[in-house]
Amino acid sequence: MKPFRKNVAIAIDGGGIRGAIVTRALSILEEHLGLPIHTVTRLAAGTSTGAIISAGIGAGLSAMQIHALYLELGKEIFKRTWRTALWPLTRYRYPQEPLAAALRAHLGESTMEDLWNRPEPMDVVITAFDILENRSRFIKPFKQEYRDLPVADAVLASSSVPTYFPVVAGRYVDGGVGSYANPCYLAAYEILHCLKWDLSDTTLISLGTGRDPQSIKPGQPERFFAWNWLAPMFNAFLSSADDQQVHLVETFFEKLDFRRFQVELEEKIEMDAPRSVPKLVRYGNRMGEMILNDEYDPAMGVKPEQILRSRLGA
C-alpha cells in the first residue's frame, strides 16, 4: 500500500447492513497501520450507513468497535415484525427506536459542534435530504444551523431510507435520495474549499458498500412492460450517480491522492438482510485486501457516458 499523505480524509457510501463490508475493511486497515482509524483521518463524510460509520469515527471509535456494532445490532434494527409482514400496506417497515437508541448509546449527547471543538478538530460531513425543500442538506460541525444538533440525530436523518424507516422531524430522509449516496465528491469539495487543505498533500479514501451484479439478461428489455422498467431505471440512476461522483473527483481534483475501493457482489444483498452478515464480512476481507494492495475500483478512469451505457445495458 502506498503511504498516505499528510492529510487523510474518508468518504463512505450508503447501503444499510452492507456497511459491514466497510467496517471490516477498515478493521483490516487498522491492523495494518497499528492505529485506530480516527487517529489517521481528520475528515469523514458519509451517507446513510456511511454516516453511521463516519460519526463513529468522529466519536473516537475504532473500526473494529463499529464493526462489532453491525454484527450485534443488525438483527435488532432490521427485526421482522407485523410491519414487514404487511408491507407494502404499512408506511414503513421498521421503527426508528432501535436505531435511535443504538446511536445515542454509542454517540452520546455530543453535538456536531463538539466534534469541531476538540483539541484536534474532526470534520464530519453527513448528508440528508429535505423533502419539504426538495434539496440535499450537508450537516457539518461548523455550520451555524447545525452546531447544536446532536450527532445521533444527524445520523438518524441521514439513515431514514424511505419505505424502510419513517421520516425524521417530518422532513428528513436518507441522504442517498439525492445524488450523494456516494459522498466522495462532497468530501473532495470539503477538503479544498472548506478545510483549505493542499490537494498535493492529501489522500482521500472512498469506500463503496458493494456493487450489485448485472441482473438484466440479453433479450429481456424487449419484453419489458412499463412497470418492468421501474427497478432497472432506478438502479441505473443510483449506480451511475455513484460512479459519476468518482469521475467528478478525478476530473476536478487532479492533484488529490484519490483512492476509490469497491467490491463486486456475486448476488444482490438487500440493505436490510442481517442474515447476510457472514457473506458481508467475507466481502469486507476482500475490500481490506484491495486497500492494502492498492486495487482501485474499475470505475476510476471510465468516462461518464460509458458508465451510463453499461448501467442501462446498452
MIRO-75683 format. One record per residue (C-alpha): residue number from 0; residue in three letters; chain; z negated, y negated, x. Coordinates in Angstrom, 1 decimal, decimal comma. Layout:
N
<pt NUM; "ALA"; "A"; <Z; Y; X>>
...
This chain:
314
<pt 0; "MET"; "A"; <0,0; 0,0; 0,0>>
<pt 1; "LYS"; "A"; <0,9; -3,4; 1,3>>
<pt 2; "PRO"; "A"; <-2,1; -5,6; 1,8>>
<pt 3; "PHE"; "A"; <-3,0; -8,1; -0,9>>
<pt 4; "ARG"; "A"; <-2,6; -11,8; -0,2>>
<pt 5; "LYS"; "A"; <-5,4; -14,4; -0,1>>
<pt 6; "ASN"; "A"; <-5,4; -14,9; -3,9>>
<pt 7; "VAL"; "A"; <-5,2; -11,9; -6,2>>
<pt 8; "ALA"; "A"; <-4,5; -12,0; -10,0>>
<pt 9; "ILE"; "A"; <-4,2; -9,2; -12,5>>
<pt 10; "ALA"; "A"; <-2,3; -9,1; -15,9>>
<pt 11; "ILE"; "A"; <-2,8; -6,2; -18,3>>
<pt 12; "ASP"; "A"; <-0,7; -5,3; -21,3>>
<pt 13; "GLY"; "A"; <-1,9; -4,3; -24,8>>
<pt 14; "GLY"; "A"; <-1,9; -0,7; -26,0>>
<pt 15; "GLY"; "A"; <-5,1; 0,3; -27,7>>
<pt 16; "ILE"; "A"; <-6,7; 3,5; -26,3>>
<pt 17; "ARG"; "A"; <-3,8; 3,6; -23,8>>
<pt 18; "GLY"; "A"; <-5,8; 1,1; -21,8>>
<pt 19; "ALA"; "A"; <-7,5; 4,2; -20,4>>
<pt 20; "ILE"; "A"; <-4,4; 4,6; -18,2>>
<pt 21; "VAL"; "A"; <-5,1; 1,2; -16,6>>
<pt 22; "THR"; "A"; <-8,8; 1,7; -16,2>>
<pt 23; "ARG"; "A"; <-8,3; 5,0; -14,5>>
<pt 24; "ALA"; "A"; <-5,6; 3,5; -12,2>>
<pt 25; "LEU"; "A"; <-7,8; 0,6; -11,3>>
<pt 26; "SER"; "A"; <-10,7; 3,0; -10,6>>
<pt 27; "ILE"; "A"; <-8,4; 4,7; -8,0>>
<pt 28; "LEU"; "A"; <-7,6; 1,3; -6,5>>
<pt 29; "GLU"; "A"; <-11,3; 0,5; -6,2>>
<pt 30; "GLU"; "A"; <-11,9; 3,8; -4,4>>
<pt 31; "HIS"; "A"; <-9,1; 2,9; -2,0>>
<pt 32; "LEU"; "A"; <-10,4; -0,6; -1,4>>
<pt 33; "GLY"; "A"; <-14,1; 0,4; -1,3>>
<pt 34; "LEU"; "A"; <-14,7; -2,7; -3,6>>
<pt 35; "PRO"; "A"; <-15,0; -3,2; -7,3>>
<pt 36; "ILE"; "A"; <-12,0; -5,0; -8,8>>
<pt 37; "HIS"; "A"; <-14,0; -8,0; -9,9>>
<pt 38; "THR"; "A"; <-14,7; -8,9; -6,3>>
<pt 39; "VAL"; "A"; <-11,0; -8,8; -5,4>>
<pt 40; "THR"; "A"; <-9,4; -10,9; -8,2>>
<pt 41; "ARG"; "A"; <-10,2; -14,4; -9,5>>
<pt 42; "LEU"; "A"; <-7,8; -14,4; -12,4>>
<pt 43; "ALA"; "A"; <-7,5; -11,7; -15,1>>
<pt 44; "ALA"; "A"; <-5,1; -12,2; -18,0>>
<pt 45; "GLY"; "A"; <-4,9; -9,7; -20,9>>
<pt 46; "THR"; "A"; <-3,7; -9,0; -24,3>>
<pt 47; "SER"; "A"; <-5,5; -6,7; -26,8>>
<pt 48; "THR"; "A"; <-6,8; -3,7; -24,8>>
<pt 49; "GLY"; "A"; <-5,8; -5,7; -21,7>>
<pt 50; "ALA"; "A"; <-8,1; -8,5; -22,9>>
<pt 51; "ILE"; "A"; <-11,0; -5,9; -23,1>>
<pt 52; "ILE"; "A"; <-10,3; -4,8; -19,5>>
<pt 53; "SER"; "A"; <-9,8; -8,4; -18,3>>
<pt 54; "ALA"; "A"; <-13,1; -9,6; -19,9>>
<pt 55; "GLY"; "A"; <-14,9; -6,6; -18,4>>
<pt 56; "ILE"; "A"; <-13,6; -7,6; -15,0>>
<pt 57; "GLY"; "A"; <-14,7; -11,2; -15,7>>
<pt 58; "ALA"; "A"; <-18,2; -9,9; -16,7>>
<pt 59; "GLY"; "A"; <-18,6; -8,2; -13,3>>
<pt 60; "LEU"; "A"; <-18,0; -4,6; -14,5>>
<pt 61; "SER"; "A"; <-16,2; -2,2; -12,2>>
<pt 62; "ALA"; "A"; <-13,1; -0,4; -13,3>>
<pt 63; "MET"; "A"; <-15,0; 2,8; -13,3>>
<pt 64; "GLN"; "A"; <-17,6; 1,4; -15,7>>
<pt 65; "ILE"; "A"; <-14,8; 0,1; -18,0>>
<pt 66; "HIS"; "A"; <-13,1; 3,5; -17,8>>
<pt 67; "ALA"; "A"; <-16,3; 5,2; -18,9>>
<pt 68; "LEU"; "A"; <-16,5; 3,0; -21,9>>
<pt 69; "TYR"; "A"; <-13,0; 4,0; -23,0>>
<pt 70; "LEU"; "A"; <-13,9; 7,7; -22,7>>
<pt 71; "GLU"; "A"; <-17,2; 7,2; -24,6>>
<pt 72; "LEU"; "A"; <-16,2; 4,7; -27,3>>
<pt 73; "GLY"; "A"; <-12,7; 5,7; -28,3>>
<pt 74; "LYS"; "A"; <-13,7; 8,2; -30,9>>
<pt 75; "GLU"; "A"; <-16,2; 5,8; -32,4>>
<pt 76; "ILE"; "A"; <-13,8; 2,8; -32,6>>
<pt 77; "PHE"; "A"; <-11,0; 4,9; -34,0>>
<pt 78; "LYS"; "A"; <-13,1; 7,1; -36,2>>
<pt 79; "ARG"; "A"; <-11,3; 8,6; -39,1>>
<pt 80; "THR"; "A"; <-12,7; 7,6; -42,5>>
<pt 81; "TRP"; "A"; <-11,6; 7,2; -46,1>>
<pt 82; "ARG"; "A"; <-9,6; 4,1; -44,9>>
<pt 83; "THR"; "A"; <-7,4; 6,1; -42,6>>
<pt 84; "ALA"; "A"; <-7,1; 8,9; -45,2>>
<pt 85; "LEU"; "A"; <-5,9; 6,5; -47,8>>
<pt 86; "TRP"; "A"; <-3,6; 4,4; -45,6>>
<pt 87; "PRO"; "A"; <-1,4; 2,5; -46,5>>
<pt 88; "LEU"; "A"; <-3,3; 1,9; -49,7>>
<pt 89; "THR"; "A"; <-6,0; 0,0; -47,8>>
<pt 90; "ARG"; "A"; <-5,8; -3,4; -46,0>>
<pt 91; "TYR"; "A"; <-6,7; -1,9; -42,6>>
<pt 92; "ARG"; "A"; <-7,5; 1,5; -41,1>>
<pt 93; "TYR"; "A"; <-10,7; 0,8; -39,0>>
<pt 94; "PRO"; "A"; <-13,7; -1,5; -39,5>>
<pt 95; "GLN"; "A"; <-14,3; -4,1; -36,7>>
<pt 96; "GLU"; "A"; <-18,1; -3,4; -36,4>>
<pt 97; "PRO"; "A"; <-17,9; -0,5; -33,8>>
<pt 98; "LEU"; "A"; <-15,6; -2,5; -31,5>>
<pt 99; "ALA"; "A"; <-17,5; -5,8; -32,0>>
<pt 100; "ALA"; "A"; <-20,8; -4,0; -31,3>>
<pt 101; "ALA"; "A"; <-19,4; -2,4; -28,1>>
<pt 102; "LEU"; "A"; <-18,1; -5,7; -26,9>>
<pt 103; "ARG"; "A"; <-21,3; -7,6; -27,4>>
<pt 104; "ALA"; "A"; <-23,3; -4,8; -25,8>>
<pt 105; "HIS"; "A"; <-21,4; -5,0; -22,6>>
<pt 106; "LEU"; "A"; <-20,2; -8,6; -22,5>>
<pt 107; "GLY"; "A"; <-23,5; -10,1; -23,9>>
<pt 108; "GLU"; "A"; <-23,5; -13,6; -25,3>>
<pt 109; "SER"; "A"; <-21,6; -15,1; -22,4>>
<pt 110; "THR"; "A"; <-19,2; -17,9; -23,4>>
<pt 111; "MET"; "A"; <-15,8; -18,5; -21,9>>
<pt 112; "GLU"; "A"; <-17,2; -21,5; -20,0>>
<pt 113; "ASP"; "A"; <-19,9; -19,2; -18,5>>
<pt 114; "LEU"; "A"; <-17,1; -17,4; -16,6>>
<pt 115; "TRP"; "A"; <-15,9; -20,7; -15,1>>
<pt 116; "ASN"; "A"; <-19,4; -21,9; -14,1>>
<pt 117; "ARG"; "A"; <-20,3; -19,1; -11,8>>
<pt 118; "PRO"; "A"; <-20,7; -19,6; -8,0>>
<pt 119; "GLU"; "A"; <-17,3; -18,0; -7,7>>
<pt 120; "PRO"; "A"; <-15,4; -19,1; -10,9>>
<pt 121; "MET"; "A"; <-13,4; -16,5; -12,7>>
<pt 122; "ASP"; "A"; <-10,4; -17,4; -14,8>>
<pt 123; "VAL"; "A"; <-10,0; -15,0; -17,7>>
<pt 124; "VAL"; "A"; <-7,0; -15,7; -20,0>>
<pt 125; "ILE"; "A"; <-7,0; -14,0; -23,4>>
<pt 126; "THR"; "A"; <-4,1; -14,1; -25,8>>
<pt 127; "ALA"; "A"; <-4,5; -14,2; -29,6>>
<pt 128; "PHE"; "A"; <-2,0; -15,0; -32,4>>
<pt 129; "ASP"; "A"; <-2,9; -17,6; -35,0>>
<pt 130; "ILE"; "A"; <-1,1; -16,5; -38,2>>
<pt 131; "LEU"; "A"; <-2,0; -19,7; -40,1>>
<pt 132; "GLU"; "A"; <-0,3; -21,9; -37,5>>
<pt 133; "ASN"; "A"; <2,2; -19,2; -36,5>>
<pt 134; "ARG"; "A"; <1,7; -19,6; -32,8>>
<pt 135; "SER"; "A"; <0,1; -17,8; -29,8>>
<pt 136; "ARG"; "A"; <-3,2; -19,1; -28,5>>
<pt 137; "PHE"; "A"; <-4,2; -18,9; -24,9>>
<pt 138; "ILE"; "A"; <-8,0; -18,7; -24,7>>
<pt 139; "LYS"; "A"; <-9,2; -20,0; -21,3>>
<pt 140; "PRO"; "A"; <-12,7; -20,8; -19,8>>
<pt 141; "PHE"; "A"; <-11,8; -24,5; -19,0>>
<pt 142; "LYS"; "A"; <-10,1; -25,4; -22,3>>
<pt 143; "GLN"; "A"; <-12,4; -27,7; -24,3>>
<pt 144; "GLU"; "A"; <-11,8; -26,0; -27,6>>
<pt 145; "TYR"; "A"; <-12,8; -22,6; -26,3>>
<pt 146; "ARG"; "A"; <-15,7; -23,4; -23,9>>
<pt 147; "ASP"; "A"; <-18,4; -22,4; -26,3>>
<pt 148; "LEU"; "A"; <-16,5; -19,4; -27,7>>
<pt 149; "PRO"; "A"; <-18,3; -16,1; -26,9>>
<pt 150; "VAL"; "A"; <-16,1; -13,9; -24,7>>
<pt 151; "ALA"; "A"; <-16,7; -11,0; -27,1>>
<pt 152; "ASP"; "A"; <-15,3; -13,0; -30,0>>
<pt 153; "ALA"; "A"; <-12,2; -14,0; -28,0>>
<pt 154; "VAL"; "A"; <-11,6; -10,4; -27,1>>
<pt 155; "LEU"; "A"; <-12,1; -9,2; -30,7>>
<pt 156; "ALA"; "A"; <-9,5; -11,7; -31,8>>
<pt 157; "SER"; "A"; <-7,0; -10,5; -29,2>>
<pt 158; "SER"; "A"; <-7,6; -6,9; -30,2>>
<pt 159; "SER"; "A"; <-7,3; -7,2; -34,0>>
<pt 160; "VAL"; "A"; <-4,0; -5,3; -34,4>>
<pt 161; "PRO"; "A"; <-2,6; -5,9; -37,9>>
<pt 162; "THR"; "A"; <-3,0; -2,9; -40,2>>
<pt 163; "TYR"; "A"; <-5,4; -1,3; -37,7>>
<pt 164; "PHE"; "A"; <-8,2; -3,9; -37,8>>
<pt 165; "PRO"; "A"; <-9,0; -6,8; -40,2>>
<pt 166; "VAL"; "A"; <-8,0; -10,4; -39,4>>
<pt 167; "VAL"; "A"; <-10,6; -12,3; -37,3>>
<pt 168; "ALA"; "A"; <-12,0; -15,6; -38,7>>
<pt 169; "GLY"; "A"; <-9,3; -15,5; -41,4>>
<pt 170; "ARG"; "A"; <-6,5; -16,4; -38,9>>
<pt 171; "TYR"; "A"; <-6,5; -14,5; -35,6>>
<pt 172; "VAL"; "A"; <-4,7; -11,2; -34,9>>
<pt 173; "ASP"; "A"; <-3,6; -9,3; -31,9>>
<pt 174; "GLY"; "A"; <-2,1; -11,4; -29,1>>
<pt 175; "GLY"; "A"; <0,8; -8,9; -28,9>>
<pt 176; "VAL"; "A"; <2,1; -10,1; -32,2>>
<pt 177; "GLY"; "A"; <3,9; -12,9; -30,3>>
<pt 178; "SER"; "A"; <5,8; -12,4; -27,0>>
<pt 179; "TYR"; "A"; <2,8; -11,8; -24,8>>
<pt 180; "ALA"; "A"; <1,9; -8,1; -25,2>>
<pt 181; "ASN"; "A"; <2,7; -8,2; -21,5>>
<pt 182; "PRO"; "A"; <1,0; -11,3; -20,2>>
<pt 183; "CYS"; "A"; <2,4; -11,3; -16,6>>
<pt 184; "TYR"; "A"; <4,5; -14,5; -17,1>>
<pt 185; "LEU"; "A"; <1,4; -16,2; -18,6>>
<pt 186; "ALA"; "A"; <-0,6; -15,2; -15,5>>
<pt 187; "ALA"; "A"; <2,1; -16,5; -13,2>>
<pt 188; "TYR"; "A"; <2,1; -19,8; -15,1>>
<pt 189; "GLU"; "A"; <-1,6; -20,0; -14,8>>
<pt 190; "ILE"; "A"; <-1,5; -19,3; -11,1>>
<pt 191; "LEU"; "A"; <1,0; -22,1; -10,3>>
<pt 192; "HIS"; "A"; <0,3; -24,8; -12,9>>
<pt 193; "CYS"; "A"; <-3,4; -24,5; -13,7>>
<pt 194; "LEU"; "A"; <-5,1; -23,0; -10,7>>
<pt 195; "LYS"; "A"; <-2,6; -24,6; -8,3>>
<pt 196; "TRP"; "A"; <-2,6; -21,5; -6,0>>
<pt 197; "ASP"; "A"; <0,1; -21,3; -3,3>>
<pt 198; "LEU"; "A"; <2,6; -18,7; -4,5>>
<pt 199; "SER"; "A"; <3,3; -17,5; -1,0>>
<pt 200; "ASP"; "A"; <-0,5; -16,8; -0,6>>
<pt 201; "THR"; "A"; <-0,9; -15,0; -4,0>>
<pt 202; "THR"; "A"; <-0,5; -11,4; -5,3>>
<pt 203; "LEU"; "A"; <0,0; -10,7; -9,0>>
<pt 204; "ILE"; "A"; <-0,6; -7,2; -10,2>>
<pt 205; "SER"; "A"; <0,9; -6,4; -13,6>>
<pt 206; "LEU"; "A"; <-0,1; -3,2; -15,4>>
<pt 207; "GLY"; "A"; <1,5; -1,6; -18,4>>
<pt 208; "THR"; "A"; <0,0; 0,9; -20,7>>
<pt 209; "GLY"; "A"; <2,8; 3,4; -20,7>>
<pt 210; "ARG"; "A"; <6,5; 3,2; -21,8>>
<pt 211; "ASP"; "A"; <7,4; 5,4; -24,8>>
<pt 212; "PRO"; "A"; <10,2; 7,8; -24,4>>
<pt 213; "GLN"; "A"; <13,6; 7,1; -26,0>>
<pt 214; "SER"; "A"; <13,4; 8,6; -29,5>>
<pt 215; "ILE"; "A"; <16,9; 7,8; -30,8>>
<pt 216; "LYS"; "A"; <19,4; 10,6; -30,2>>
<pt 217; "PRO"; "A"; <23,2; 10,1; -29,9>>
<pt 218; "GLY"; "A"; <24,8; 10,0; -33,3>>
<pt 219; "GLN"; "A"; <21,6; 9,1; -35,2>>
<pt 220; "PRO"; "A"; <22,3; 5,3; -35,6>>
<pt 221; "GLU"; "A"; <25,5; 6,0; -37,5>>
<pt 222; "ARG"; "A"; <23,4; 7,9; -40,2>>
<pt 223; "PHE"; "A"; <20,7; 5,2; -40,5>>
<pt 224; "PHE"; "A"; <19,8; 3,7; -43,8>>
<pt 225; "ALA"; "A"; <18,3; 0,2; -43,9>>
<pt 226; "TRP"; "A"; <14,7; 1,5; -43,7>>
<pt 227; "ASN"; "A"; <15,6; 3,7; -40,7>>
<pt 228; "TRP"; "A"; <16,2; 0,6; -38,6>>
<pt 229; "LEU"; "A"; <12,7; -0,9; -39,0>>
<pt 230; "ALA"; "A"; <10,9; 1,2; -36,3>>
<pt 231; "PRO"; "A"; <13,8; 1,2; -33,8>>
<pt 232; "MET"; "A"; <14,3; -2,6; -34,1>>
<pt 233; "PHE"; "A"; <10,5; -3,3; -33,9>>
<pt 234; "ASN"; "A"; <10,2; -1,0; -30,8>>
<pt 235; "ALA"; "A"; <13,2; -2,6; -29,2>>
<pt 236; "PHE"; "A"; <11,8; -6,1; -29,7>>
<pt 237; "LEU"; "A"; <8,4; -5,1; -28,2>>
<pt 238; "SER"; "A"; <9,8; -3,2; -25,2>>
<pt 239; "SER"; "A"; <12,4; -5,9; -24,5>>
<pt 240; "ALA"; "A"; <9,8; -8,6; -24,7>>
<pt 241; "ASP"; "A"; <7,6; -6,8; -22,2>>
<pt 242; "ASP"; "A"; <10,5; -6,4; -19,8>>
<pt 243; "GLN"; "A"; <11,7; -9,9; -20,3>>
<pt 244; "GLN"; "A"; <8,3; -11,2; -19,1>>
<pt 245; "VAL"; "A"; <8,8; -9,2; -15,9>>
<pt 246; "HIS"; "A"; <12,3; -10,8; -15,5>>
<pt 247; "LEU"; "A"; <10,9; -14,3; -16,1>>
<pt 248; "VAL"; "A"; <8,3; -13,9; -13,3>>
<pt 249; "GLU"; "A"; <10,9; -12,6; -10,9>>
<pt 250; "THR"; "A"; <13,3; -15,5; -11,7>>
<pt 251; "PHE"; "A"; <10,9; -18,5; -11,7>>
<pt 252; "PHE"; "A"; <8,2; -17,4; -9,2>>
<pt 253; "GLU"; "A"; <10,2; -16,0; -6,3>>
<pt 254; "LYS"; "A"; <7,6; -16,7; -3,6>>
<pt 255; "LEU"; "A"; <4,9; -14,8; -5,6>>
<pt 256; "ASP"; "A"; <4,0; -11,3; -4,4>>
<pt 257; "PHE"; "A"; <4,6; -9,7; -7,8>>
<pt 258; "ARG"; "A"; <3,9; -6,1; -8,4>>
<pt 259; "ARG"; "A"; <4,6; -4,5; -11,8>>
<pt 260; "PHE"; "A"; <3,4; -0,9; -12,5>>
<pt 261; "GLN"; "A"; <4,3; 1,2; -15,5>>
<pt 262; "VAL"; "A"; <4,4; 4,9; -16,3>>
<pt 263; "GLU"; "A"; <6,9; 6,7; -18,4>>
<pt 264; "LEU"; "A"; <5,3; 8,7; -21,1>>
<pt 265; "GLU"; "A"; <6,7; 12,2; -21,8>>
<pt 266; "GLU"; "A"; <5,7; 11,8; -25,5>>
<pt 267; "LYS"; "A"; <4,8; 8,9; -27,8>>
<pt 268; "ILE"; "A"; <1,0; 8,4; -27,8>>
<pt 269; "GLU"; "A"; <-0,3; 6,2; -30,6>>
<pt 270; "MET"; "A"; <-2,8; 3,4; -29,7>>
<pt 271; "ASP"; "A"; <-5,5; 5,0; -32,0>>
<pt 272; "ALA"; "A"; <-5,3; 8,5; -30,6>>
<pt 273; "PRO"; "A"; <-8,6; 9,1; -28,7>>
<pt 274; "ARG"; "A"; <-7,9; 12,9; -28,6>>
<pt 275; "SER"; "A"; <-5,1; 12,0; -26,1>>
<pt 276; "VAL"; "A"; <-7,6; 10,6; -23,6>>
<pt 277; "PRO"; "A"; <-7,2; 13,6; -21,2>>
<pt 278; "LYS"; "A"; <-3,5; 13,0; -21,1>>
<pt 279; "LEU"; "A"; <-4,0; 9,3; -20,6>>
<pt 280; "VAL"; "A"; <-6,3; 10,0; -17,7>>
<pt 281; "ARG"; "A"; <-3,5; 12,0; -16,1>>
<pt 282; "TYR"; "A"; <-1,1; 9,2; -16,6>>
<pt 283; "GLY"; "A"; <-3,7; 6,9; -15,1>>
<pt 284; "ASN"; "A"; <-3,9; 9,1; -12,0>>
<pt 285; "ARG"; "A"; <-0,1; 8,8; -11,7>>
<pt 286; "MET"; "A"; <-0,3; 5,0; -12,0>>
<pt 287; "GLY"; "A"; <-3,0; 4,9; -9,4>>
<pt 288; "GLU"; "A"; <-0,7; 6,7; -7,0>>
<pt 289; "MET"; "A"; <2,1; 4,3; -7,8>>
<pt 290; "ILE"; "A"; <-0,2; 1,3; -6,9>>
<pt 291; "LEU"; "A"; <-1,2; 2,9; -3,6>>
<pt 292; "ASN"; "A"; <2,4; 3,8; -2,8>>
<pt 293; "ASP"; "A"; <4,0; 0,5; -4,0>>
<pt 294; "GLU"; "A"; <6,1; 2,3; -6,6>>
<pt 295; "TYR"; "A"; <7,1; -0,5; -8,9>>
<pt 296; "ASP"; "A"; <8,3; -0,4; -12,4>>
<pt 297; "PRO"; "A"; <12,1; 0,2; -12,5>>
<pt 298; "ALA"; "A"; <12,4; -2,7; -14,9>>
<pt 299; "MET"; "A"; <11,9; -5,0; -12,0>>
<pt 300; "GLY"; "A"; <15,3; -6,4; -10,8>>
<pt 301; "VAL"; "A"; <17,1; -5,4; -14,1>>
<pt 302; "LYS"; "A"; <19,0; -8,1; -15,9>>
<pt 303; "PRO"; "A"; <17,7; -9,0; -19,4>>
<pt 304; "GLU"; "A"; <21,0; -8,1; -21,1>>
<pt 305; "GLN"; "A"; <20,8; -4,7; -19,6>>
<pt 306; "ILE"; "A"; <17,2; -4,3; -20,9>>
<pt 307; "LEU"; "A"; <18,2; -5,2; -24,4>>
<pt 308; "ARG"; "A"; <21,2; -2,9; -24,5>>
<pt 309; "SER"; "A"; <19,1; 0,0; -23,2>>
<pt 310; "ARG"; "A"; <16,4; -0,5; -25,8>>
<pt 311; "LEU"; "A"; <19,0; -0,6; -28,7>>
<pt 312; "GLY"; "A"; <20,7; 2,5; -27,4>>
<pt 313; "ALA"; "A"; <24,0; 0,5; -26,8>>
